[in-house]
């Protein structure tokens, strides 16, 4: 048995994108006899346990050096034939140091290229790579002898959770994102819900994370969702959320972790991109997925959308109309 150790603590979107590479690794002809153990945060461990190609998940509990020491002691008990640092942060470096083990491969984050893009330098070939390309490279999938599989023929990492029947299933809406500057305006979401209901879409799902519950309650969007008979999915485990996403025929979403979670189940998305861009490597992957964005000279304005809009009008997202979103979402959700 050939034992691999892969380190990736978070975040949700990155972990899901790593799942595409782990799935492809498992479907390689040389997969027999390979056993992959993934180390991730405790909150993500149950979800990661469902990834195709992951044989065992070890949950990292805590945050401090003592917690890393306990984890290192646990990992030292196993002989690892290959160790892949698929996070490449101080925490993963410290864990390997405490294990007395060097990584055989590390994720190339291309941070310098992204920072140069923010400064206006677009002439960098490394920015043509997606995050999955980078994970493929770290796992040894990207080489001339055996080029990596395209997404269209890869097995979705969470495909085992099921899928919506052909042309059936609800439409999902995920109005949240960690940073406010990455959120399509709430009044646009309201208009989208109302237009979908008027078009006869009677089965809608609103997906809320912990950060969305506070502002959603009592909001105009909550009122529109209630009037449309939409089911609100909140306070559920990530595995349950993934299962609900798998049953959707499409998901409208901001640039957020739910975008990538939906695609790992095989559900295509309509994604709204504002301060972030394709060159960061996080665009949707499925062939049926679509992105709506408005090209502006000020894009991108930050690596993750954390910075406030310096224009003050969030024009990159404000200019994406609900009418276009309705048309595109229904097309994404149609099998023809």
N, C-alpha and C positions, 0 to 999 in steps of 0.2 A: 504494500500500500504506500502510495506517495502522498505525504501530508503537506498541504499548503495552508499557510496562515495569512489572512488578508485583514488589514486594519483599516476601518473607516467608521469613525465615531458618529458623524452626521454631515450635513443636515439632511432633512428628508429628501429634497430634490436630488442632491448629489448621491445619496444612498440608492435612490431609485435608478439613477443613470448608471451607477456601478452595477446594478442588477442586470442591465442589458449585457454588459461585458461578461459577468459571471455566467449568465445563461448561455452565451455563445461559447464560452470556455467549456461548459459541460457538454455541448453538442459537437465538440471537435472529435475526430476519430481517435485521438490519443487520450480521451477522457477516462477510459477504463483504468481502474486502479488508483485514480486521483481522488483524494478526499479534501474538500475545501472547508475550512473553519473560518468564520467571519467574526471579528470583534467589532461591536458597535455599542452605542449608548443603550442603556436598559430600556428606555422608552421606545426604541426602534426594534429591539430584539425580536418580539413576537412577529412583527411584520416580516423582518428579514428571514425568519425561519421558514417562510413560504416561498422564498426566491428559488426558482429553478437553478440548480447548480450549487446551492449551499447545503452542505451536509450537516453542519453544526453551527450554532450561533452561541457565542460567549458574550454575555451582557456586562458592560462596564458600569459598575455602580459607584456613585460618588464623583468627586472632582479633584481631590487633593493628591499630593505626592504619596501619601500613605496608601490611598486607594489604588494608585498605579502600582505601588510596590506589591500589594496583595495580588493584583491581576498578573503582574510579572511572575510572581512565584507560581501561580497556577499554570501559566503558559510554559514555564521552564520544565515542567514535568513531562512535556511532550517533545519528541524529536521532530523538528520541522524541516522538511526537505527544501521548501521555498517559502520565504517571507516577503510579502508585498505590502509596502506602506502606501495605501491608496488614499491617504489623507495628507501626509507630508506637512505636519504642524508640530509645534513644540511638544504637545502631549504625546504624539506617536513616537517622536524621537526619544523622549524621556522613557517611555515604556520599553522601547528596544534596548536602550542603555541599561535599564534595570534588569532586563532579561539577559544581558551580556551577549546580544545577538545583533548583527547588522542586517539591514534590509537587503534583499537580493535585487529589488527594484522599487522605485518610488514614483509616485504620480508627478508628472511634469505640469505644474500649475500655470506656467506662462504668465505669471503676475506682471513681470516687467513689460511684456507686450501689451497687456491690457491697460496698464498705466500710460504707456506711450499712446495708445489709441485715445484715451481720455484727453491727452495733450494735443491731439490732432494728427498723429502719425498713423496712417492706415495701411502703409506699405509693409506688412509683416505677414509672411506666409503662415506663421504659427497660429494666427488668428482665424485661419480657415478650418481649423480643427475643432470638432465638437468635444464636449466633456467625455462622451463615450469613446471618441478616438483616443483621448488621453488615458482613459482607463484601459482600453484595449492595449495600448502601448505598455502600460505598467504590468499587465498580465501576460505579455508576450504574444498577444494575438496579432499585432501589426508587424508583419514581416513579408518580404517579397515571396517567400516560398509558400506561405499560406495566408493570403490576404484575408482580413476579417469579413464576416458576412454582413451584407447590407441589412438595414433594419427590416425591410420588407420580408425577409426570409428568416429572421431571427425569431426565436420563441419568446413571447412576452414574459418577463420574469415572474409575473403574478398571474399568468394565464390560467393557472389551475383553479383560480377563484371563480371561474365561470365567465360568461359573456352574455350580452344582450342578444335575444333572438334576432335574426336578420330583419332589419327594418323596424323592430319593435323596441320596447323599453322606454324609460323616461328620458327627458332631457335634463342634464344637470347644470347648475349654475354655482360657481364658486367666486363670490364677490370680494373675498378678502385677499390680503397679502401682508407680509410682515411690516412693510413700510408704506405709508399713505401715498407716497408719490408713485407707487406701482399699481395703484388701484384705479381702474376705470371709474369715472364719477358715479356716485350713488344714484343720481337722477337718471343716468343712462341705464343703470341696472333696472330701475323702476320701469322705465319705458320699455325695456326689453321684456320684462315679465308681462307687462300689460299687452304688448304686441303679440307675444307668443300665445297668451290666453285667447286673444281676439282671433288668432289664426287657427284656433281649435286644438292647441296643444294643452291637453287637460292633465297630463302627468309630468309634473315638474318636481325637481329635487333641488333644494338650496343647501349647499354644503358650507358649514361654518366651523372654523377652528377656534381654539380658546381665545384668540385675540379678537375675533369678530363678534362674539356673543354680546359683549358689553355695548357696542354701538348699534347692533342689529335690533335689540329689544326696543320696541316702541318707535322704530324708525319708519320713514315712508316706505322703505323697501320691505320691511316686515308686514306693513299693511297691504302692500301690493301682492306679496306672496300669499297672505291669508286670503285675499279676495280671489286669487287665481287657484286656490286649493292646493298650493304647493306644499310638499312635505319638507320640513326642515330637518336636516341630518346634523346633529350636534351632540357633544358629550359621549361619543362612541369611541371604541378602541380603533387604532389605525387599521387593524385587520378587518373590522366591521365596515369602516369607511371604504376601504379598498373593495370589499365585496359589493357595497352599494354603487360605487363607481363602475365596477365591472358590468353591472346590470343596466347602466345608462348607454344610450346609443351615441351620445356625444356630450361633451362638457364645455361650457363657456367659462373661461377662467382668466385671471390675471397671471402675470409671471410669478408663479408661486410653487410651493411644493406639491400642491394638489394637481397641478398640470402634469408633473412627472409621475405622480402616483397613478393618475388615471391612465396614462399611456402604458404603464407597466402591466395593467390589467388587459390591455388591448383596446381600450376605449379612446377614440380620437377626440381631439380638442379643438376649440376655437380659442386662441390666446390673444390677449391684448397686451402689446408691448409698448412701453413709453420710454422711461429713462435708460433702459437696458436694450441691447441689440444682439443680433445674430452672432456677431464676432466674439461674444463672451462665451459662446458654446452651449447655451441652454435653450435654444429654440426647440419646439416640438419635433418628434422624430417620425411618428407614424405617417404613412403616405397620405391618408385622408385628412390629417390635421391641417389647420390653417392658422395664419397669424394676420391680425390687423394692426397696422402701425402707420404712423405719419412721419415721413422723412423731414427732419428739421436739422438745421446746422448745429444746434446745441446738443443733439443726440450723438453718443451717449453722454450723460452728465454725471454718472457715478457708476461704480462697479456693481453695486447691488441695489440701487434705488434709495439708499439711506439719506442722501443729501436732499434738502428741500429744493423745489424748483426755483432756479434763480430768476426766471421770468415772472414767476408769481401767478401764472395762469394755467399751468399744466397742459399747454396746448397740444402736446404729443398724444395725450389720451382724450382730452376734451373733444378733439376734432374727429374722433371715431364715432360715427353716428349709430344710434340704436337701429335705424332702418337697415343699414348695411350689416350690422351684427345679426339681426333676425334672419336675413337672407342667407348669410354665410353659415350660421349655426344650423339651420334646417338642412342646408346642403351637406354639411359635414355629417349630420346624423342620418342622411339618406344613403342606403347601400348602392344606389344606382348613380 
